[in-house]
Amino acid sequence: MAVAAFGSAVTVLQQSAVLPLLPRLQAELGADVTAVSWTFTISMLVGAVATPLFSRLGDMYGRRRVLLGSFLLMLAGSVIAGLSTTLPVLLTGRVVQGFSVAVIPLSIGVVRGALPPDRLATGIGTISATIGIGSGLGLVLSGVIAQYTTGFRAVFWVMAALAVVAFVLGRIHLHDPTPPQGGRPDVPGAVLLAGGLVALLLAITEGRSWGWTSAATLGLVAASVVLFAAWVTVERRTAEPLVDIGLLTHRGTIGASVASLLLGFAMFGGFSLAPQFVQAPATAGYGFGASVLEAGLYLLPASLLMMIVSPASGLLIRRLSAPHVVAIGSALTAAAELWLVFSHGHVTDVLTAMTLLGLGIGLAYSALATMAIEHVDPARTGVASGVNSLVRMLGACIAGAVAAAVLAASVPEGATLPSITGYEVGFGVTAVGAVVAALFALGFGLLARRARP
């Protein structure tokens, strides 16, 4: 259990660790904020495709084997990024790192087969908590390393070392009691899903510079619609699909799917905006001129509370039900984002918001994992967890692209930094996502209760 949680935290850590480094990447690589934001977005995008693909491979060939392979991919990507001197090479490393995100649903599958029923909710909650814990610790770790080093490469060498530790511990301690099922991977489904996501995210991030009504932007939007439609068609006709569309829209799992999408958007949207906000110099009219280390420490309350709240949420889930705990967590997440919309002039404002965010995400993510599988046959746990992780990654991908687009659109003419309005709009949009997640979880919980005999 501890090894599975550690491995999951390490794979999420690599996603968020680049966020405090975005200003440094701009300066060292000579790129604008939109370009360097892809160091975060592209890893999430690859993770969105790799999660259901590797979950399926885990069912086919054994979850332990695929887990260990994911750690090796993280190691390889970290080495590439650590050796990079240009943005394209860095992005290549981030692509390879992104495949490791599939460790989370694979770990949930292993844990479900290893733990007794009375400890299952706590175990799944602990694994799910690593999504928030790893994200927060990635920001802090990146800040600590950046404080005592120059450039950005040292962060990736630390990630490489953590990947080695995760691989060694996993090889020794992880065991998968579920026998491999065989079959074949759905490569066409993976290609169509990746194509649709790339087209959509490019349209969002480049829409302002190209023009929202330009042929290029509208063409990408149209291409994404066509590719997603083709993907759904292929998945419905494939005997062994990448994503079980029926499971994605099943009345027993759709609540977790929609809430995961919106909470992934809210959490990673906030984590994308907050470090850049606090690092802005006082001359911009906002921000605190924080260093990379200080930016990470601002998010430390969120990381610590996720670590504390998530494992303890199993008791609350048993008393209230998973959908209601998701609704409570979503409401707290919305409160955190709204706090920064209306009050952001003092250090205590950011710390208060991060405290609320830690409580909210810690509760919601733990309960979401239970929602995703509680109405699913145990043999399909890996697939159900993969679907839930997929939609969360989709939300995170969109959050990164939207945050970059909103900030870029708010840069005054002749200036280099976004205006405060850009941050207010960004935090407001993420708050709306969390509010809708809370309402949807509440509605789903009421429907599920009425459906019980």
C-alpha positions as CSV (number, residue, x, y, z in Angstrom):
1,M,0.0,0.0,0.0
2,A,2.8,2.4,1.0
3,V,4.8,1.6,-2.2
4,A,1.8,2.1,-4.4
5,A,1.0,5.4,-2.8
6,F,4.6,6.6,-3.1
7,G,4.8,5.6,-6.8
8,S,1.6,7.4,-7.6
9,A,2.7,10.5,-5.8
10,V,6.0,10.5,-7.7
11,T,4.3,10.3,-11.1
12,V,1.9,13.2,-10.2
13,L,4.8,15.2,-8.8
14,Q,6.5,15.3,-12.2
15,Q,3.4,17.1,-13.7
16,S,3.2,20.0,-11.3
17,A,6.9,20.5,-10.6
18,V,7.3,22.6,-13.8
19,L,4.7,25.2,-12.8
20,P,6.9,27.3,-10.5
21,L,9.6,27.1,-13.2
22,L,7.6,28.7,-16.0
23,P,9.1,32.2,-15.5
24,R,12.6,30.7,-15.5
25,L,11.9,28.7,-18.6
26,Q,10.8,31.8,-20.4
27,A,14.0,33.6,-19.5
28,E,16.4,30.7,-20.2
29,L,14.7,29.3,-23.4
30,G,13.7,32.6,-24.8
31,A,10.0,31.6,-25.2
32,D,6.7,33.3,-24.3
33,V,4.3,32.2,-21.7
34,T,2.1,30.3,-24.2
35,A,5.0,28.3,-25.5
36,V,6.4,27.3,-22.1
37,S,3.0,26.5,-20.7
38,W,3.1,23.4,-23.0
39,T,5.7,21.9,-20.7
40,F,2.8,21.4,-18.3
41,T,0.0,20.8,-20.8
42,I,1.7,18.3,-23.0
43,S,2.5,16.0,-20.1
44,M,-1.2,16.1,-19.0
45,L,-2.3,15.5,-22.6
46,V,-0.1,12.4,-22.9
47,G,-1.3,11.2,-19.5
48,A,-4.9,11.5,-20.7
49,V,-4.2,9.1,-23.6
50,A,-1.8,6.8,-21.7
51,T,-4.1,6.3,-18.7
52,P,-6.8,4.3,-20.4
53,L,-4.2,2.7,-22.8
54,F,-1.9,1.5,-20.0
55,S,-4.9,0.5,-17.8
56,R,-6.0,-1.8,-20.7
57,L,-2.4,-3.1,-21.0
58,G,-2.4,-3.8,-17.3
59,D,-5.5,-5.9,-17.6
60,M,-4.0,-7.7,-20.6
61,Y,-0.4,-8.4,-19.4
62,G,-0.5,-7.8,-15.6
63,R,-0.7,-4.5,-13.7
64,R,2.6,-4.9,-11.9
65,R,4.5,-5.4,-15.2
66,V,2.9,-2.2,-16.7
67,L,3.5,-0.3,-13.5
68,L,7.2,-1.0,-13.5
69,G,7.3,0.0,-17.2
70,S,5.7,3.3,-16.4
71,F,8.4,4.0,-13.8
72,L,11.0,3.4,-16.4
73,L,9.3,5.8,-18.8
74,M,9.3,8.4,-16.2
75,L,13.1,7.8,-15.7
76,A,13.8,8.1,-19.4
77,G,11.7,11.3,-19.8
78,S,13.4,12.9,-16.8
79,V,16.9,12.1,-18.3
80,I,15.9,13.6,-21.6
81,A,14.5,16.8,-19.9
82,G,17.6,17.0,-17.7
83,L,19.8,17.0,-20.7
84,S,17.7,19.5,-22.8
85,T,19.0,22.8,-24.0
86,T,16.0,23.8,-26.2
87,L,12.3,23.8,-25.8
88,P,11.6,21.1,-28.3
89,V,13.9,18.6,-26.5
90,L,12.4,19.6,-23.2
91,L,8.9,18.9,-24.6
92,T,10.1,15.5,-25.8
93,G,11.1,14.6,-22.3
94,R,7.8,15.8,-20.9
95,V,6.0,13.6,-23.5
96,V,7.9,10.5,-22.3
97,Q,7.3,11.5,-18.7
98,G,3.6,11.9,-19.3
99,F,3.1,8.1,-19.9
100,S,3.9,7.5,-16.2
101,V,0.5,9.0,-15.1
102,A,-1.1,5.7,-15.7
103,V,0.5,4.4,-12.5
104,I,-2.5,5.8,-10.5
105,P,-5.3,3.7,-12.0
106,L,-3.0,0.7,-12.1
107,S,-2.2,1.1,-8.5
108,I,-5.9,1.3,-7.6
109,G,-6.4,-2.0,-9.4
110,V,-3.6,-3.6,-7.5
111,V,-4.8,-2.2,-4.1
112,R,-8.4,-3.4,-4.7
113,G,-7.2,-6.9,-5.3
114,A,-4.9,-6.9,-2.2
115,L,-6.9,-5.2,0.5
116,P,-9.9,-6.7,2.5
117,P,-13.3,-5.0,1.8
118,D,-13.4,-3.2,5.1
119,R,-10.1,-1.3,4.3
120,L,-10.8,-0.8,0.6
121,A,-12.3,2.7,0.8
122,T,-9.4,4.0,2.9
123,G,-6.8,2.3,0.6
124,I,-8.4,3.7,-2.6
125,G,-8.7,7.1,-0.9
126,T,-5.0,7.1,0.0
127,I,-4.0,6.3,-3.6
128,S,-6.4,9.0,-4.9
129,A,-5.0,11.5,-2.4
130,T,-1.6,11.2,-4.0
131,I,-3.0,13.2,-6.9
132,G,-3.3,16.2,-4.7
133,I,-0.4,15.4,-2.5
134,G,2.0,14.8,-5.3
135,S,0.9,18.0,-7.1
136,G,1.5,20.1,-4.0
137,L,4.8,18.5,-3.1
138,G,5.9,18.9,-6.7
139,L,5.5,22.6,-6.4
140,V,7.4,22.7,-3.1
141,L,10.2,20.4,-4.3
142,S,10.7,22.4,-7.4
143,G,11.0,25.6,-5.3
144,V,13.5,24.1,-2.9
145,I,15.7,22.8,-5.8
146,A,15.4,26.0,-7.7
147,Q,16.4,28.1,-4.6
148,Y,19.8,26.4,-4.5
149,T,20.5,25.8,-8.2
150,T,20.4,27.8,-11.4
151,G,18.4,26.9,-14.5
152,F,15.7,24.3,-14.5
153,R,17.5,21.0,-15.2
154,A,18.3,19.9,-11.6
155,V,14.5,19.4,-11.0
156,F,14.4,16.7,-13.6
157,W,17.5,14.9,-12.2
158,V,15.7,14.7,-8.9
159,M,12.7,13.3,-10.7
160,A,14.9,10.7,-12.3
161,A,16.2,9.6,-8.9
162,L,12.7,9.3,-7.5
163,A,11.7,7.2,-10.5
164,V,14.6,4.8,-9.8
165,V,13.5,4.5,-6.1
166,A,9.8,3.9,-7.2
167,F,10.9,1.2,-9.6
168,V,13.1,-0.6,-7.1
169,L,10.5,-0.5,-4.4
170,G,7.8,-1.6,-6.8
171,R,9.8,-4.5,-8.0
172,I,10.3,-5.7,-4.5
173,H,6.9,-5.0,-2.9
174,L,4.2,-4.7,-5.4
175,H,2.2,-7.8,-6.3
176,D,-0.9,-8.2,-8.5
177,P,-3.3,-10.9,-7.4
178,T,-5.4,-10.6,-10.6
179,P,-4.2,-12.8,-13.4
180,P,-3.7,-11.2,-16.9
181,Q,-6.7,-11.4,-19.2
182,G,-5.0,-11.3,-22.5
183,G,-6.3,-9.4,-25.6
184,R,-4.9,-6.6,-27.7
185,P,-4.6,-2.8,-27.3
186,D,-6.8,-0.3,-29.1
187,V,-4.2,1.7,-31.0
188,P,-6.6,3.4,-33.4
189,G,-8.6,4.7,-30.4
190,A,-5.5,6.1,-28.8
191,V,-4.5,7.9,-32.0
192,L,-7.9,9.4,-32.5
193,L,-8.1,10.5,-28.9
194,A,-4.7,12.1,-29.0
195,G,-5.5,13.9,-32.3
196,G,-8.7,15.3,-30.9
197,L,-7.0,16.6,-27.8
198,V,-4.1,18.2,-29.6
199,A,-6.4,20.0,-32.0
200,L,-8.6,21.3,-29.2
201,L,-5.7,22.4,-27.0
202,L,-3.9,24.1,-29.8
203,A,-7.1,26.1,-30.7
204,I,-7.4,27.2,-27.1
205,T,-3.8,28.2,-26.5
206,E,-3.2,29.9,-29.9
207,G,-6.7,31.3,-30.5
208,R,-5.7,34.8,-29.3
209,S,-2.6,35.1,-31.4
210,W,-4.2,33.6,-34.5
211,G,-7.6,35.2,-34.0
212,W,-10.6,33.4,-32.5
213,T,-12.4,33.5,-35.8
214,S,-9.4,32.8,-38.0
215,A,-9.4,29.9,-40.4
216,A,-6.6,28.1,-38.4
217,T,-8.5,28.3,-35.1
218,L,-11.9,27.3,-36.5
219,G,-10.2,24.6,-38.5
220,L,-8.7,23.1,-35.4
221,V,-11.9,23.2,-33.5
222,A,-13.7,21.5,-36.4
223,A,-10.9,18.9,-36.6
224,S,-11.2,18.2,-32.9
225,V,-15.0,17.7,-33.2
226,V,-14.5,15.3,-36.2
227,L,-11.8,13.4,-34.4
228,F,-13.7,13.0,-31.2
229,A,-16.8,11.9,-33.1
230,A,-14.7,9.3,-35.0
231,W,-13.1,8.2,-31.7
232,V,-16.5,7.5,-30.1
233,T,-17.6,5.6,-33.2
234,V,-14.5,3.5,-33.2
235,E,-14.7,2.8,-29.5
236,R,-18.3,1.6,-29.8
237,R,-17.5,-0.8,-32.6
238,T,-14.2,-2.1,-31.2
239,A,-14.4,-5.4,-29.3
240,E,-11.7,-4.3,-26.8
241,P,-11.9,-0.4,-26.8
242,L,-9.4,2.0,-25.3
243,V,-12.3,3.5,-23.3
244,D,-15.5,1.8,-22.6
245,I,-18.0,4.5,-23.8
246,G,-20.8,2.6,-22.1
247,L,-18.9,2.7,-18.8
248,L,-18.1,6.4,-19.3
249,T,-21.8,7.2,-19.6
250,H,-23.2,4.5,-17.3
251,R,-25.6,5.8,-14.7
252,G,-23.5,4.2,-12.0
253,T,-20.2,6.0,-13.1
254,I,-21.2,9.1,-15.0
255,G,-21.4,11.1,-11.7
256,A,-17.7,10.3,-11.0
257,S,-16.8,11.0,-14.6
258,V,-18.3,14.5,-14.8
259,A,-17.1,15.5,-11.3
260,S,-13.6,14.3,-12.0
261,L,-13.5,16.3,-15.2
262,L,-14.6,19.5,-13.5
263,L,-12.4,19.0,-10.4
264,G,-9.4,18.2,-12.5
265,F,-10.0,21.5,-14.2
266,A,-10.5,23.4,-11.0
267,M,-7.5,22.0,-9.1
268,F,-4.9,22.2,-11.9
269,G,-6.3,25.6,-13.0
270,G,-5.7,26.9,-9.5
271,F,-2.3,25.3,-9.3
272,S,-1.3,26.8,-12.7
273,L,-2.3,30.3,-11.7
274,A,-1.3,30.6,-8.1
275,P,2.5,30.2,-8.5
276,Q,2.7,32.7,-11.3
277,F,0.5,35.2,-9.3
278,V,2.7,35.2,-6.2
279,Q,5.9,35.4,-8.3
280,A,4.7,38.6,-10.0
281,P,6.7,41.6,-8.8
282,A,5.0,44.3,-6.8
283,T,5.5,46.7,-9.6
284,A,2.8,44.8,-11.6
285,G,0.2,46.1,-9.1
286,Y,-0.3,42.6,-7.6
287,G,1.7,39.6,-6.5
288,F,4.4,39.4,-3.9
289,G,7.6,39.0,-5.9
290,A,8.0,35.5,-4.4
291,S,11.0,33.3,-5.4
292,V,10.4,29.9,-6.9
293,L,10.9,28.4,-3.4
294,E,8.4,30.8,-1.8
295,A,5.9,30.1,-4.6
296,G,6.0,26.4,-3.7
297,L,5.7,27.2,0.0
298,Y,2.5,29.2,-0.6
299,L,0.9,25.9,-1.7
300,L,2.3,23.9,1.2
301,P,-0.9,24.1,3.2
302,A,-2.8,22.5,0.4
303,S,-0.3,19.6,0.2
304,L,-0.3,19.0,3.9
305,L,-4.1,19.0,4.2
306,M,-4.5,16.7,1.3
307,M,-2.1,14.3,3.0
308,I,-4.0,14.5,6.2
309,V,-7.6,14.6,5.0
310,S,-7.6,12.0,2.2
311,P,-6.7,8.9,4.2
312,A,-9.3,9.9,6.9
313,S,-12.1,10.5,4.4
314,G,-13.0,6.8,4.3
315,L,-15.0,7.2,7.6
316,L,-16.9,10.2,6.2
317,I,-17.6,8.3,3.0
318,R,-19.2,5.4,4.9
319,R,-21.3,7.9,6.9
320,L,-22.5,10.2,4.2
321,S,-21.8,8.3,0.8
322,A,-19.2,9.1,-1.7
323,P,-21.2,11.6,-3.8
324,H,-22.0,13.7,-0.8
325,V,-18.3,13.9,0.2
326,V,-17.4,14.8,-3.4
327,A,-20.0,17.6,-3.2
328,I,-18.5,18.9,0.1
329,G,-15.0,18.8,-1.3
330,S,-16.1,20.6,-4.5
331,A,-17.8,23.3,-2.5
332,L,-14.6,23.9,-0.5
333,T,-12.6,24.0,-3.7
334,A,-14.9,26.6,-5.2
335,A,-14.6,28.7,-2.0
336,A,-10.8,28.6,-2.3
337,E,-10.9,29.9,-5.9
338,L,-13.5,32.5,-5.2
339,W,-11.5,33.8,-2.2
340,L,-8.7,34.7,-4.7
341,V,-11.1,36.3,-7.0
342,F,-12.3,38.8,-4.4
343,S,-9.4,39.0,-2.0
344,H,-5.8,38.6,-3.1
345,G,-3.9,41.6,-1.8
346,H,-2.2,39.9,1.2
347,V,-0.2,36.8,1.9
348,T,-2.9,35.5,4.2
349,D,-5.3,35.5,1.3
350,V,-3.3,33.0,-0.6
351,L,-2.6,30.9,2.4
352,T,-6.3,30.8,3.3
353,A,-7.3,29.9,-0.2
354,M,-4.7,27.1,-0.3
355,T,-6.0,25.8,3.1
356,L,-9.5,25.5,1.7
357,L,-8.2,24.0,-1.5
358,G,-6.3,21.3,0.4
359,L,-9.4,20.4,2.4
360,G,-11.6,20.3,-0.7
361,I,-9.4,18.3,-3.0
362,G,-8.4,16.0,-0.3
363,L,-12.0,15.0,0.4
364,A,-13.2,15.1,-3.2
365,Y,-10.5,13.1,-4.8
366,S,-10.7,10.3,-2.3
367,A,-14.4,10.0,-2.7
368,L,-14.2,10.2,-6.5
369,A,-12.2,7.0,-6.6
370,T,-14.8,5.2,-4.6
371,M,-17.6,6.6,-6.8
372,A,-15.8,5.5,-9.9
373,I,-15.7,1.8,-8.9
374,E,-18.4,1.1,-6.3
375,H,-21.0,0.1,-9.0
376,V,-18.5,-1.7,-11.2
377,D,-17.7,-5.4,-11.2
378,P,-14.3,-6.0,-9.5
379,A,-12.9,-7.5,-12.7
380,R,-13.4,-4.1,-14.4
381,T,-11.8,-2.0,-11.6
382,G,-8.8,-1.2,-13.8
383,V,-10.9,0.0,-16.7
384,A,-13.2,2.0,-14.4
385,S,-10.3,3.7,-12.7
386,G,-8.7,4.4,-16.0
387,V,-11.8,6.1,-17.3
388,N,-12.0,8.2,-14.2
389,S,-8.4,9.2,-14.5
390,L,-8.9,9.9,-18.2
391,V,-11.6,12.5,-17.6
392,R,-9.6,14.0,-14.7
393,M,-6.6,14.4,-17.1
394,L,-8.9,15.9,-19.7
395,G,-10.0,18.5,-17.2
396,A,-6.3,19.2,-16.2
397,C,-5.3,19.5,-19.9
398,I,-8.1,22.0,-20.6
399,A,-7.2,23.9,-17.4
400,G,-3.6,24.4,-18.4
401,A,-4.6,25.6,-21.9
402,V,-7.3,27.9,-20.6
403,A,-5.1,29.4,-17.9
404,A,-2.4,30.2,-20.4
405,A,-4.9,31.7,-22.9
406,V,-6.6,33.8,-20.2
407,L,-3.3,35.2,-18.9
408,A,-2.0,35.9,-22.5
409,A,-5.2,37.7,-23.4
410,S,-4.9,40.0,-20.3
411,V,-1.4,41.3,-21.1
412,P,-1.7,45.0,-21.8
413,E,-0.2,46.3,-25.1
414,G,3.5,46.9,-24.6
415,A,3.6,45.0,-21.3
416,T,5.1,41.6,-20.5
417,L,3.0,40.6,-17.5
418,P,-0.7,39.8,-17.4
419,S,-3.0,42.3,-15.7
420,I,-4.8,41.4,-12.4
421,T,-8.0,41.0,-14.4
422,G,-6.5,38.0,-16.1
423,Y,-5.9,36.2,-12.7
424,E,-9.3,37.2,-11.4
425,V,-11.0,35.8,-14.5
426,G,-8.9,32.6,-14.3
427,F,-9.7,31.9,-10.7
428,G,-13.3,32.7,-11.4
429,V,-13.5,30.2,-14.2
430,T,-12.0,27.5,-12.1
431,A,-14.4,28.3,-9.3
432,V,-17.4,27.8,-11.7
433,G,-16.0,24.4,-12.6
434,A,-15.9,23.4,-8.9
435,V,-19.4,24.7,-8.2
436,V,-20.8,22.7,-11.1
437,A,-19.0,19.6,-9.8
438,A,-20.6,20.1,-6.4
439,L,-24.1,20.5,-7.9
440,F,-23.6,17.5,-10.2
441,A,-22.4,15.2,-7.4
442,L,-25.3,16.2,-5.2
443,G,-27.8,15.5,-7.9
444,F,-26.1,12.2,-8.7
445,G,-26.2,11.2,-5.0
446,L,-29.9,12.0,-4.8
447,L,-30.7,9.9,-7.9
448,A,-28.6,7.0,-6.6
449,R,-30.4,7.1,-3.3
450,R,-33.9,7.1,-4.9
451,A,-32.8,4.2,-7.2
452,R,-32.0,1.9,-4.2
453,P,-34.7,-0.7,-3.5
